[in-house]
Protein backbone atom coordinates (compact mmCIF):
# COMPACT_ATOMS: atom_id res chain seq x y z
CA UNK A 1 0.00 0.00 0.00
CA UNK A 2 1.56 3.35 -0.99
CA UNK A 3 1.92 6.18 1.48
CA UNK A 4 -0.73 8.91 1.37
CA UNK A 5 0.44 12.31 0.22
CA UNK A 6 -0.28 15.56 2.01
CA UNK A 7 -2.70 17.83 0.12
CA UNK A 8 -0.44 20.62 -1.18
CA UNK A 9 -3.11 23.30 -0.92
CA UNK A 10 -3.75 22.43 2.73
CA UNK A 11 -0.02 22.42 3.47
CA UNK A 12 0.18 26.04 2.31
CA UNK A 13 -2.95 27.24 4.11
CA UNK A 14 -2.99 25.53 7.52
CA UNK A 15 -0.57 25.14 10.43
CA UNK A 16 -0.90 22.77 13.37
CA UNK A 17 -0.47 24.17 16.87
CA UNK A 18 1.14 22.29 19.74
CA UNK A 19 -2.24 21.52 21.29
CA UNK A 20 -3.50 19.96 18.06
CA UNK A 21 -5.67 22.85 16.89
CA UNK A 22 -5.28 24.23 13.36
CA UNK A 23 -4.44 27.84 12.51
CA UNK A 24 -5.65 29.53 9.33
CA UNK A 25 -5.50 32.97 7.73
CA UNK A 26 -8.66 35.02 7.46
CA UNK A 27 -10.27 35.64 4.07
CA UNK A 28 -11.07 38.97 2.33
CA UNK A 29 -7.68 40.62 2.93
CA UNK A 30 -6.18 40.41 -0.56
CA UNK A 31 -7.60 43.13 -2.77
CA UNK A 32 -10.17 45.96 -2.96
CA UNK A 33 -8.94 47.05 0.47
CA UNK A 34 -9.79 50.73 -0.13
CA UNK A 35 -13.45 49.97 0.46
CA UNK A 36 -12.85 48.10 3.71
CA UNK A 37 -12.35 49.98 6.95
CA UNK A 38 -8.95 50.11 8.64
CA UNK A 39 -10.43 48.39 11.66
CA UNK A 40 -11.65 45.52 9.49
CA UNK A 41 -8.25 45.28 7.80
CA UNK A 42 -6.45 44.99 11.13
CA UNK A 43 -8.80 42.24 12.28
CA UNK A 44 -8.37 40.32 9.02
CA UNK A 45 -4.59 40.39 9.49
CA UNK A 46 -4.86 38.21 12.60
CA UNK A 47 -4.93 34.43 12.42
CA UNK A 48 -8.08 32.45 13.03
CA UNK A 49 -8.65 28.88 14.14
CA UNK A 50 -10.34 26.20 12.09
CA UNK A 51 -13.82 25.35 13.37
CA UNK A 52 -14.17 22.07 15.26
CA UNK A 53 -16.52 20.64 12.62
CA UNK A 54 -13.80 20.96 9.95
CA UNK A 55 -10.85 19.76 12.07
CA UNK A 56 -11.03 16.06 11.21
CA UNK A 57 -11.05 16.66 7.46
CA UNK A 58 -8.20 19.17 7.54
CA UNK A 59 -6.03 17.02 9.81
CA UNK A 60 -6.51 14.19 7.36
CA UNK A 61 -5.38 16.45 4.51
CA UNK A 62 -2.26 17.25 6.57
CA UNK A 63 -1.88 13.59 7.62
CA UNK A 64 -1.44 14.54 11.27
BELCORTA-V902503 format. One record per residue. N is the residue number from 1. RES is the residue in one small letter. PHI is phi in whole degrees, 0 to 359 (999 if undefined). Layout:
# BELCORTA-V902503
n=[N,N]
res=[RES,RES]
phi=[PHI,PHI]
This chain:
# BELCORTA-V902503
n=[1,2,3,4,5,6,7,8,9,10,11,12,13,14,15,16,17,18,19,20,21,22,23,24,25,26,27,28,29,30,31,32,33,34,35,36,37,38,39,40,41,42,43,44,45,46,47,48,49,50,51,52,53,54,55,56,57,58,59,60,61,62,63,64]
res=[x,x,x,x,x,x,x,x,x,x,x,x,x,x,x,x,x,x,x,x,x,x,x,x,x,x,x,x,x,x,x,x,x,x,x,x,x,x,x,x,x,x,x,x,x,x,x,x,x,x,x,x,x,x,x,x,x,x,x,x,x,x,x,x]
phi=[999,288,291,278,266,291,286,302,296,290,301,280,259,237,223,279,267,297,274,95,278,238,271,213,272,276,278,69,234,253,212,54,278,299,274,260,291,298,299,296,300,296,293,289,289,285,284,241,250,287,295,305,290,260,304,300,294,289,297,292,297,271,54,251]
